[in-house]
């Protein structure tokens, strides 16, 4: 009997990394990224503070745009910095990070800082008026990004998963959950 309890406890500990869950509060809109072999990441949208960006990303999620994409940028050196996804060419293994959906989303000042877990709309260097489908998730505070990128969300569960992501890891499915 003790052995059975020990084995069940061990199994619970080993699978806990894949068992995160987040239940949105009333009025919250959350995006769930299922990362193959890693677990789930939950991102709460700043709907009121970044309405155009949030609506664009949510539309892409609902169309299945992000399903099967790979993380094309993971920057951990010299310190943990960010992971980035959103280039449709990554489905076929092209991790250059040069593509998008074809939209042009202008910068919105949401008032949120680039803290650990912040989610921002990526854009070409020196052109904050040309965001699209690519977004980053910060692994650590990066205040030098403040005022240059629309921070449209915050990781509310799964930071442990985010920190394990490697370049080329695949997102199986992305869904929207509302509270």
C-alpha positions, 0 to 999 in steps of 0.5 A, a space after each residue: 500500500 505504501 509503495 502504491 501511494 509513493 508511486 502515485 505521489 511520484 506520478 503526480 509530481 512528474 506530470 504537474 508541469 503539464 497540468 497547469 490551468 487558468 480559469 479566467 475571471 469574469 470579463 477576462 479574455 485569455 489565450 491558451 497556447 499548447 506547446 508540444 512537449 512542454 505544457 500550456 501558457 495562458 495569456 490574459 489580454 489587455 482588451 480595453 488598453 490595446 483594443 485594436 491589437 487584441 482584436 487582431 490577435 484574437 481574430 488570428 487565434 480564432 481562424 487557427 492561424 497560430 496552430 502548428 507555428 514554431 517559436 522562431 526566436 528564443 533569446 536566452 543569452 546573455 540573460 533570459 530575454 524573450 521568446 517569439 512566435 507568429 511567422 507562418 513560414 515557421 510551419 514548414 521549418 523556416 525560422 527566419 521570422 520574416 513573415 506575417 499575416 499581411 496586416 498592419 497594426 499601429 502602435 497602441 500605448 496600453 500603459 503597461 510596462 515590459 515586465 517578465 511575462 509581458 506580451 507585446 506585438 513585434 514589428 520591424 525595427 524603427 517602425 512601431 506602426 507596422 505590427 502584425 501577427 508576431 508577438 513576444 513573451 518576455 522572460 525578464 523585465 526589459 524596460 528599454 522596450 517601453 514606449 516602442 511596442 504595444 504590450 497587449 497581454 500578460 502571461 498569467 500561468 505557464 511561466 515555467 513552460 515559457 522558460 523551457 521553450 527552445 527555438 523550433 518548439 511547436 505550438 499544437 493549438 491556440 484557443 481563446 477562453 473567456 470568463 
